[in-house]
Amino acid sequence: MAAHTKHHDYHLVNPSPWPFVGAVSAFVMAIGGIQWMHNVTPWIFFIGLVGVLFTMYSWWADVIKEANGGDHTPVVQLHHRYGMMLFIASEVMFFVAWFWAYFDGFFMIDDTALYARHALSTNGHWPYQGVELFNPWHLPLFNTLLLLTSGTTVTWAHHALLEGDRQSVKWGLILTIVLGALFTVVQAIEYSSAGFSFSGNIYGATFFMATGFHGFHVIIGTIFLIVTLFRLLGGDFTPKQHLGFEFAAWYWHFVDVVWLFLFANIYVWGSWGIAVAHG
């Protein structure tokens, strides 16, 4: 009889140093970030950042070993899916905050009680009077088409994996990664030609916080897909067990949906603008 025979479907993880190492690294990074903001050396921040990145790599490497070792039973996989759903839900609420700030400026521009506050940052106009807005039917529309296309390629890759067609999975992932990287390049070009800045008015602040954090999530999602591609090339993933791939696809679709809201509300609707005069 085996010494470690399991009589349940759950995975009891072995003691791991990564929660402690990650917490210490995050604390060092936070302290370094505060010092950097006060014009002190930034090296403490980067030391903490290296620790956080090393923790992420090592911890996820251990999870991959557990999956390949058969520890991710159907019950464990179900709970991982619940965890990913909750994580994406928390990310949705993160973006709700930026949309809330944006629409607070948009809809409250003519509120008498709030006019004094808004007048300082908007001059009674939304967006700020004289701001040169982006044409939503130029680069923003092109980026929308890029992300929508990338959503179809990652879905193609997912269905190919379910059918055991690993060659199609590879090319679907490669196309998705290329489209994601191209989106980032186009957004950098767009930012370089912006007719307004982050500081000075609430429109610029909310615009760059919402679109900038989305761009950051696109970069994270692209890295997620690159890791997934390397794992695929290394022989990981089967039609019945491919949580890592599935979560990368979920995350990418989340990025797509957030961009559609950004494009429709901030680029298109926001480009119309409103102006209210108070006597």
Wavefront OBJ file of the C-alpha trace (Angstrom):
o trace
v 0.000 0.000 0.000
v 1.354 3.407 -0.953
v 2.378 5.628 1.950
v 0.591 8.685 0.568
v -2.556 7.204 -0.953
v -5.292 9.836 -1.242
v -8.865 9.007 -0.315
v -10.354 12.315 -1.451
v -10.472 14.572 -4.515
v -8.872 17.587 -2.881
v -5.285 18.762 -3.176
v -3.570 19.604 0.104
v -0.631 21.774 -0.911
v 2.818 21.284 0.558
v 4.369 24.025 2.736
v 5.532 26.823 0.452
v 7.834 29.821 1.037
v 6.213 31.918 -1.696
v 3.407 33.590 0.310
v 5.981 34.909 2.802
v 8.542 35.847 0.137
v 5.852 37.542 -1.933
v 4.529 39.529 1.040
v 8.020 40.739 2.001
v 8.816 41.643 -1.619
v 5.541 43.568 -1.999
v 6.276 45.455 1.239
v 9.773 46.361 0.038
v 8.344 47.469 -3.329
v 5.736 49.661 -1.594
v 8.338 51.301 0.643
v 10.603 51.820 -2.370
v 7.741 53.331 -4.358
v 6.980 55.827 -1.589
v 10.654 56.808 -1.350
v 10.852 57.148 -5.129
v 7.917 59.578 -5.049
v 9.892 61.647 -2.531
v 12.879 61.767 -4.907
v 14.830 59.133 -2.979
v 16.710 56.398 -4.856
v 14.358 54.087 -6.824
v 16.534 51.013 -6.322
v 14.550 49.791 -3.309
v 11.414 49.736 -5.465
v 13.136 47.684 -8.177
v 14.587 45.249 -5.621
v 11.052 44.634 -4.367
v 9.768 44.342 -7.936
v 12.359 41.678 -8.733
v 11.251 39.795 -5.628
v 7.595 39.974 -6.657
v 8.347 38.786 -10.208
v 10.513 35.940 -8.893
v 7.712 34.920 -6.518
v 5.178 34.934 -9.344
v 7.407 32.812 -11.556
v 8.280 30.303 -8.830
v 4.780 29.990 -7.409
v 3.147 29.447 -10.791
v 5.904 26.992 -11.728
v 4.951 24.973 -8.642
v 1.270 25.082 -9.660
v 2.181 23.798 -13.146
v 4.152 20.936 -11.568
v 1.137 20.074 -9.425
v -1.103 20.045 -12.521
v 1.298 17.851 -14.479
v 1.642 15.565 -11.449
v -2.086 14.831 -11.415
v -2.995 16.877 -8.334
v -5.582 18.955 -10.189
v -8.534 16.602 -9.967
v -11.932 17.621 -11.415
v -12.930 19.013 -8.004
v -9.714 21.056 -7.746
v -10.178 22.331 -11.304
v -13.734 23.425 -10.453
v -12.462 25.442 -7.486
v -9.717 26.981 -9.619
v -12.424 28.116 -12.026
v -14.357 29.693 -9.160
v -11.192 31.507 -8.120
v -10.581 32.837 -11.635
v -14.191 34.001 -11.881
v -13.837 35.928 -8.618
v -10.544 37.424 -9.787
v -12.111 38.657 -13.047
v -15.087 40.003 -11.064
v -12.661 42.000 -8.894
v -11.021 43.348 -12.059
v -14.434 44.393 -13.369
v -15.028 46.400 -10.179
v -11.589 47.973 -10.599
v -12.677 49.383 -13.961
v -16.074 50.379 -12.555
v -14.177 52.883 -10.391
v -12.669 54.616 -13.444
v -15.956 54.605 -15.338
v -17.631 56.042 -12.246
v -15.109 58.884 -12.062
v -15.557 59.590 -15.758
v -19.369 59.628 -15.663
v -19.347 61.694 -12.486
v -17.708 64.430 -14.522
v -19.934 63.798 -17.535
v -23.356 63.714 -15.875
v -22.738 66.068 -12.966
v -21.394 68.924 -15.051
v -24.676 70.863 -14.676
v -25.348 69.978 -11.047
v -25.503 73.240 -9.104
v -24.004 71.799 -5.952
v -21.087 70.318 -7.843
v -20.609 73.074 -10.390
v -18.011 74.922 -8.320
v -15.919 71.787 -8.082
v -16.226 70.987 -11.757
v -15.690 74.562 -12.861
v -12.138 74.393 -11.547
v -11.288 71.352 -13.637
v -13.662 71.566 -16.619
v -14.477 75.271 -16.979
v -18.147 74.328 -17.262
v -17.571 72.125 -20.296
v -17.173 68.379 -20.765
v -14.585 67.695 -21.957
v -12.529 70.713 -20.896
v -13.053 73.623 -23.262
v -10.394 73.679 -25.972
v -9.390 70.017 -25.570
v -8.610 68.360 -28.893
v -10.296 64.966 -28.665
v -9.358 61.759 -30.431
v -11.308 60.850 -33.541
v -13.010 57.604 -32.414
v -13.239 56.386 -36.012
v -9.474 56.499 -36.564
v -6.957 54.713 -34.305
v -9.523 53.783 -31.609
v -11.686 52.003 -34.198
v -8.620 50.243 -35.618
v -7.691 49.051 -32.121
v -11.268 47.857 -31.600
v -11.039 45.735 -34.742
v -7.673 44.370 -33.570
v -9.073 43.244 -30.218
v -12.258 41.805 -31.704
v -10.161 39.821 -34.181
v -7.878 38.621 -31.387
v -10.960 37.390 -29.531
v -11.848 35.197 -32.505
v -8.301 33.820 -32.856
v -8.038 32.825 -29.180
v -11.486 31.193 -29.422
v -10.305 29.314 -32.519
v -7.247 28.142 -30.586
v -9.420 26.988 -27.671
v -11.747 24.946 -29.882
v -8.740 23.478 -31.720
v -7.316 22.345 -28.379
v -10.594 20.642 -27.484
v -10.361 18.755 -30.789
v -6.686 17.849 -30.287
v -5.442 19.976 -33.206
v -2.285 21.340 -31.573
v -0.980 22.942 -34.765
v -4.071 25.154 -35.014
v -3.782 25.926 -31.302
v -0.230 27.143 -31.867
v -1.119 29.424 -34.751
v -4.232 30.719 -33.018
v -2.138 31.724 -30.006
v 0.566 33.297 -32.164
v -1.992 35.398 -34.042
v -3.617 36.488 -30.777
v -0.251 37.509 -29.322
v 0.674 39.471 -32.451
v -2.682 41.277 -32.441
v -2.339 42.087 -28.736
v 1.169 43.476 -29.243
v -0.027 45.513 -32.229
v -2.836 46.957 -30.086
v -0.245 48.153 -27.557
v 1.865 49.763 -30.287
v -1.145 51.567 -31.772
v -2.202 52.840 -28.355
v 1.327 54.154 -27.731
v 1.122 56.016 -31.052
v -2.283 57.382 -30.064
v -0.989 58.609 -26.699
v 1.972 60.313 -28.364
v -0.446 62.461 -30.407
v -2.860 63.291 -27.566
v -4.130 66.874 -27.507
v -4.457 66.840 -23.699
v -2.486 65.548 -20.725
v -3.144 63.555 -17.578
v -2.915 66.595 -15.311
v -4.844 69.850 -15.354
v -8.414 68.606 -15.840
v -10.615 65.743 -14.753
v -11.281 64.621 -18.338
v -7.622 63.920 -19.060
v -7.137 62.209 -15.705
v -10.098 59.849 -16.090
v -9.350 59.201 -19.769
v -5.758 58.144 -19.182
v -6.540 56.184 -16.014
v -9.258 54.146 -17.738
v -7.526 53.574 -21.081
v -4.053 53.334 -19.528
v -5.012 50.646 -17.043
v -6.772 48.786 -19.844
v -3.573 48.972 -21.884
v -1.666 47.612 -18.879
v -4.110 44.701 -18.702
v -3.592 44.055 -22.417
v 0.152 43.767 -21.759
v -0.502 41.362 -18.863
v -2.864 39.332 -21.051
v -0.291 39.218 -23.857
v 2.352 37.899 -21.435
v -0.209 35.366 -20.176
v -0.730 34.148 -23.738
v 3.025 34.009 -24.430
v 3.533 31.791 -21.362
v 0.612 29.654 -22.538
v 2.235 29.300 -25.978
v 5.545 28.188 -24.493
v 3.750 25.689 -22.283
v 1.917 24.347 -25.339
v 5.186 23.984 -27.256
v 6.627 22.195 -24.215
v 3.901 19.551 -24.366
v 1.461 20.860 -21.756
v -2.338 20.899 -22.117
v -4.673 18.144 -23.225
v -8.256 18.336 -24.505
v -9.483 17.386 -21.009
v -7.008 19.284 -18.827
v -5.954 22.774 -19.895
v -6.863 25.179 -17.113
v -3.910 27.469 -17.819
v -5.008 27.902 -21.423
v -8.640 28.350 -20.456
v -7.827 31.064 -17.919
v -5.665 32.933 -20.442
v -8.595 32.875 -22.875
v -11.024 34.059 -20.190
v -8.731 36.921 -19.256
v -8.328 37.943 -22.893
v -12.091 38.005 -23.444
v -12.420 40.168 -20.318
v -9.915 42.617 -21.829
v -11.940 42.642 -25.052
v -15.228 43.415 -23.293
v -13.733 46.228 -21.206
v -12.354 47.833 -24.374
v -15.778 47.739 -26.033
v -17.180 49.719 -23.089
v -14.253 52.144 -23.264
v -14.646 52.651 -26.998
v -18.427 53.141 -26.865
v -18.559 55.392 -23.799
v -15.289 57.323 -23.648
v -14.214 57.537 -27.279
v -17.559 57.690 -29.129
v -20.091 59.072 -26.647
v -17.477 61.165 -24.859
v -16.413 62.806 -28.110
v -19.822 64.483 -28.427
v -19.197 66.671 -25.385
v -21.552 68.937 -23.448
v -21.389 72.520 -22.296
v -23.457 74.134 -19.562
v -23.598 77.832 -18.689
v -24.300 78.895 -15.108
v -25.300 82.449 -14.413
l 1 2 3 4 5 6 7 8 9 10 11 12 13 14 15 16 17 18 19 20 21 22 23 24 25 26 27 28 29 30 31 32 33 34 35 36 37 38 39 40 41 42 43 44 45 46 47 48 49 50 51 52 53 54 55 56 57 58 59 60 61 62 63 64 65 66 67 68 69 70 71 72 73 74 75 76 77 78 79 80 81 82 83 84 85 86 87 88 89 90 91 92 93 94 95 96 97 98 99 100 101 102 103 104 105 106 107 108 109 110 111 112 113 114 115 116 117 118 119 120 121 122 123 124 125 126 127 128 129 130 131 132 133 134 135 136 137 138 139 140 141 142 143 144 145 146 147 148 149 150 151 152 153 154 155 156 157 158 159 160 161 162 163 164 165 166 167 168 169 170 171 172 173 174 175 176 177 178 179 180 181 182 183 184 185 186 187 188 189 190 191 192 193 194 195 196 197 198 199 200 201 202 203 204 205 206 207 208 209 210 211 212 213 214 215 216 217 218 219 220 221 222 223 224 225 226 227 228 229 230 231 232 233 234 235 236 237 238 239 240 241 242 243 244 245 246 247 248 249 250 251 252 253 254 255 256 257 258 259 260 261 262 263 264 265 266 267 268 269 270 271 272 273 274 275 276 277 278 279
